[in-house]
Amino acid sequence: MYDRSQPRLNWIRQSFKLLSWSLIPVALLARPAVSAERLYVSYGALERSISVAALEAFVRKGELDSDLFVYSQYADAKRLADLRQALVVRADLTPIAVSQFLYTPQGEILLRRLGQVIQPESRDTGFYAIRAALILASSDPEGLTPLNVFRKFPTRGLRIDLQRSLQIAGELEQAVSRTNQATATINQLAQLEALASPIATTTPLPDLASRGAFSWQKQTIRLVDRTRSFVTALGRDRVFPVDVYLPQIRTERQAPKIPVVIISHGLGSDRTTFRYLAEHLASHGFAVAVPEHPGSNAAQLQALVAGTVGEAAAPSEFVDRPLDIKYLLDDLTRRAKSDPRYGRLNLEQVGVLGQSFGGYTVLALAGAPINFEQLQKDCGTQALDNTLNLSVLLQCRANALPPLNYGLQDSRVKAIFAINPIDSAVIGQAGFNQISIPTMIVSGNADTVAPALPEQVQPFTWLQSPDRYLALLDRGTHFSTLEETTTNDSIPLPPEVVGPAPEVARRYMNALSLAFFETYIANQPNYRPYLSASYAQFISQDPLPLSLVRSLNVDQLTK
């Protein structure tokens, strides 16, 4: 088990990194004539000040002058050491990248939230001053660190509302506590399920995470959908590449159809992010198609950083992504009529796997429509300014779409596997109630982008399908299952953001996705025992323990 004793400090470190890395935070501002000399920490009518020079001395030498000595009496040596380290946590981003993000809708929401806590000495809103400080700090040789942001604040005094910051910290600790409680409940239920249905171990169990017996060939095709003008305001064609992995299976008379799985990447990723999983499934006899969604891929984030686009993903991506999959299936069906390589694909019983934004994509294909009523409730200014859920900032972009039924469900999709899906606002309970096909949801309880409880655990309780599974990675983050890519457009993630043992998480995905798609897409019921709490317990390993449950309700979560 890991230490949960300091969730607040860990969240501060992660949040400062994720301000840059999870969503990727326009022109440079002129250097201000003044910069902050003192920090004023206020709590109601009470106020004390700390000089920025005192913080600098504390960071450089560990010295506590009279300004800081008063506060040091309320913290032990470890907390002081953690504070000293936190003040110089650096996000390696260019000023253009920071500026571009802070001018997006999501960036402005985060600035308003920060402005509740950090303000000029005049007590005016801190919105513009914080934006200037972040951009200026990122252009300084010392880089974007909390201490450098304080230095670059464009007024002589910087006021921190301790009362409001403690309120936010309290909300955070409540969220962490509820997530820990949900984790404990899921672990307990998984233990009970494992005891009730133990997996037979009289013979060695197969290693579902290892490569299978089939070789495969990879082909990249380029698709052009000329029917998207009703989605894209400019009426442009939707052009996107697809990597297709075809297993080399000997052709025999009366040979069965080859099962098909499609993989949808998340925001800022590309079609190489789950290459390991595509190759794994292909080695076990699946044909795997991996499209690249052009409006929300790594190239889109690079364009945001370069200043050629204004946001990480346009609202139309909530419609375009599922339509990419539908068009891909249509194209494969056309190819099957003339190309023998595709003629044996079973395109009427398809599995789809997606992560993050791709998780939303597979839920939409399974029958969950965009929930405009829920978006109206969750996306008001006050709600957004107070949310701790970063994924809602992206989900609420869907609220800019015309409130129509876009017909995103595809009857050819017979089972879905959603990793860290974003869904609480854009789909909500009403949308989950409409999903009736087999569904696997994978969650990580250390996910600070799409938090486990509101985005995966609670939504799992809304599913009506009898064939539903929830896999929980203890200490899993939003990035645990991703393969490190080396494409020019990809943005590398630091280890502390990825989290512990991503190689273990990828082995879990290999095993669980194979068992799931063999059962529900390849019609191999002998794989069903591996979709169980006892098998998850069997393959679980530290430092990333795995639990799996098939049953969970709201009452169990709230006990």
LINFENLIN-V622051 format. One record per run of one state. SS is the DSSP state (~ for helix, > for strand, _ for the rest). FROM is the first residue (numbers start at 1). TO is the last residue. If there is no record, write none. Layout:
BEGIN
[[SS;FROM;TO] [SS;FROM;TO]]
END
This chain:
BEGIN
[[_;1;6] [~;7;21] [_;22;37] [>;38;43] [_;44;45] [>;46;51] [~;52;61] [_;62;65] [~;66;72] [_;73;76] [~;77;86] [_;87;90] [>;91;91] [_;92;94] [~;95;102] [_;103;104] [~;105;115] [_;116;117] [>;118;120] [_;121;126] [~;127;139] [_;140;143] [>;144;144] [_;145;145] [~;146;152] [_;153;156] [>;157;161] [~;162;196] [_;197;215] [>;216;225] [_;226;227] [~;228;230] [_;231;237] [>;238;247] [_;248;257] [>;258;264] [_;265;268] [>;269;269] [_;270;274] [~;275;283] [_;284;286] [>;287;291] [_;292;296] [>;297;297] [~;298;306] [_;307;316] [~;317;336] [_;337;344] [>;345;355] [_;356;356] [~;357;365] [_;366;371] [~;372;378] [_;379;380] [~;381;386] [_;387;389] [~;390;400] [_;401;412] [>;413;419] [_;420;427] [~;428;432] [_;433;437] [>;438;444] [_;445;451] [~;452;462] [_;463;467] [>;468;473] [_;474;494] [~;495;498] [_;499;501] [~;502;520] [_;521;524] [~;525;530] [_;531;532] [~;533;539] [_;540;540] [>;541;541] [_;542;543] [>;544;544] [_;545;545] [>;546;549] [_;550;553] [~;554;558] [_;559;559]]
END
